[in-house]
Amino acid sequence: MISLIAKELRQLRPIAWLWLAVLVLGYGMQFLTERVDEQTFGSWCEGYCEYSSNAAVAVFLVLLALVTAYSLFPREHDEATIDFLRALPVSRAAVFTAKVLAAWLLLCAINLLSYGLDRALLASNPESIGGLFYEQVWFTLLWRDCLFMFIVLAHGVLLSWFRTLGLILYSLYLIGLMWAESALGSAGNWSIFALLSNQYEGSHLVVNSSGLIIHTLVAVLVLLVAYRLWSRTETGGGSSRRSRRGLKIVNGFFAVAGFIVLGLVMIYRIGVDTGTAPSDDLTVTATDHYRFVYPARRESVVQYIVEHAETDLEALGEILGVDELPNIRVDLSASSEHAAGLAKWKKIQMDLDAFREDISQRRVLSHETTHVLQATESDRALAENYSAAKFFIEGMAQYTSFAIVPEVERRRSNWELASVAWQRQSIRFDDLIDAAAFSSRFDAELHYSLGDLWTRAMVNTCGLSSLGDFLRATGREEAVRDLPAAIFWRDTMRAIDCDLDTVNATWRQQMAELYEEVDIAQYPEFTDIVIQRDEQAQQIRISARLVDADADADADADADGNTVSVLPERFIVRIAGISTQLSGGVDPVFRGQTRGEGAEQRIEFLVPDYAIPGTRFRYQLGFTPSADARYYYESWRRGTAPASTGQP
């Protein structure tokens, strides 16, 4: 069997060279279109690691497996070389098995080579903000792709018996699945696209186990059928020479056409230096240190940003004591439901639709530019301590962006919300320096506002120059790497002659003063929470009562104090413990409504059953204290929704 597999691998060398050429072409275009040191786990994972599935990626993998499958048996039968194998002292089943195993091993080897090269590049180039590599996600994607290749390879072996008709039928199948994914949201477990769907528990990738099991069993059955067909098929001999010549012409035509289309797409990407779809009309504008790529239709908004970009950058460089300002590329054609901006080394992506006001978009550019300078000034060392420094990374960016582009009301609103969370949820510095633990207990967005206030305390205590000094101190040659969070902070603060305890004392004092100025009536608390599952409606009902946090508040309350003096604008519940996007992802949220009147008034949230597949889950209740404010979230709670057919 081993000799047969080795022989088949030698036969598959043309296919191996083909896919190696595709890999070389892909990596070559990567080197030409972007800087290698800008590649991050987030950018590598974008479009493939995200929640749900990516049909385009699935189609490419299907093409890879089908081309390989079609190279196994049709050519052998057309050229009568299969007769030589059948003459060997081995069974036809062994020959069939060896050919399929050889093809699968080749696909897995190509897959492993691609993932290995990406792993090597990512290992040497940590992300500027959040330099993390998710080993479990990487390895899970690797073995899942190999299994997916086996499944599609099995389909291809059977389809190849039908020759061109098989390809037509499978193309119709894929088109139908893509339509179902677009129109219905999902084609179900029987769709091969479902095999590449991503679900996460925290940052832990969970594969679609049921779908993989179903399709693997089906693939084995398909191979059995294919074996029966191919083992009973005789060779074509010379009578099919004309048809073989026509088939080669057709195959050659489609191969050339495919590479021409691929080349045109890549040439386009080089021209605009962006991954945006070719249908977008993009324009490029350059300043001394920025290069902006943006949709032509957003000309008026972008011109305002461009007009102030250099001045804001110089002001930011002065705050941080930067000797040489870097050249930065800004992609303003990005679209994201999770973040207004994203910085990766010396490249920024921004969503112009994240804010309505031009001044806010300008401030986001300053925020993201701060991240770029954090990376360059610290020589990326700050990213190595991302968990311990996330609040400061985001907080410093908030502090400097608001200093350069003031939005007084927005900043004050954020401060008030943060001070209430700090006081009620007992948030301390030790919580801030553990990003993962912080996000599991509190609202992760508080990193921004709390970090802004902590940075303010640092500036008030140690001076404005301490911000840039801290960045450079993290990257100093004598700095010890891989320190525990608390020791990292004390060591780095000591290196810039700034006392951490004094900064924390100033921060706590400022937080307490802010809290005293807050109108507490705008921040009621949820109590008397009831969770019920309605199987008939296929949803979970979470209801709670709002009460004034201040017992002395002047409110029209009933005897039990169950009404509030100021009713929030909007209510929301955030659910955790189900699928989320890995990079910059958000947990699903659902709006709440008031029900009842007077003492019976409650806030009710209706959560679809699919959002809580089990009986245990985590959730956060929140509201907006005013029309323009961010959501205020209470601490994460744990809930249980037992199965019940009763109505609440």
Secondary structure, 3 states (H helix, E strand, C coil): CHHHHHHHHHHCHHHHHHHHHHHHHHHHHHHHHCCHHHCCHHHHHCCCCCCECCHHHHHHHHHHHHHHHHCCCHHHHHCCCHHHHHHCCCCHHHHHHHHHHHHHHHHHHHHHHHHHHHHHHHHHCCCCCCCCCCHHHHHHHHHHHHHHHHHHHHHHHHHHHCCHHHHHHHHHHHHHHHHHHHHHCCCCCCCHHHHHCEEEECCEEECCHHHHHHHHHHHHHHHHHHHHHHHCCCCCHHHHHHHHHHHHHHHHHHHHHHHHHHHHHHHHHHHHCCCCCCCCCEEEEECCCEEEEEEHHHHHHHHHHHHHHHHHHHHHHHHHCCCCCCCEEEECCCCCCCCCEEEECCEEEECCCCCCCHHHHHHHHHHHHHHHHHHHHCCCHHHHCHHHHHHHHHHHHHHHHHHHCCCHHHHHHHHHHHHHHHHHCCCCHHHHCCHHHHHHHCCCCHHHHHHHHHHHHHHHHHCCHHHHHHHHHHCCCCCCCCCCHHHHHHHHHHHCCCCHHHHHHHHHHHHHHHHHHCCHHHCCEEEEEEEEEECCCCEEEEEEEEECCCCCCCCCCCCCCCCCCCCCCEEEEEEECCCCCCCCCCCCEEEEEEECCHHHCEEEEEEEHHHCCCCEEEEEEEEECCCCCCCEECCCEEEECCCCCCCC
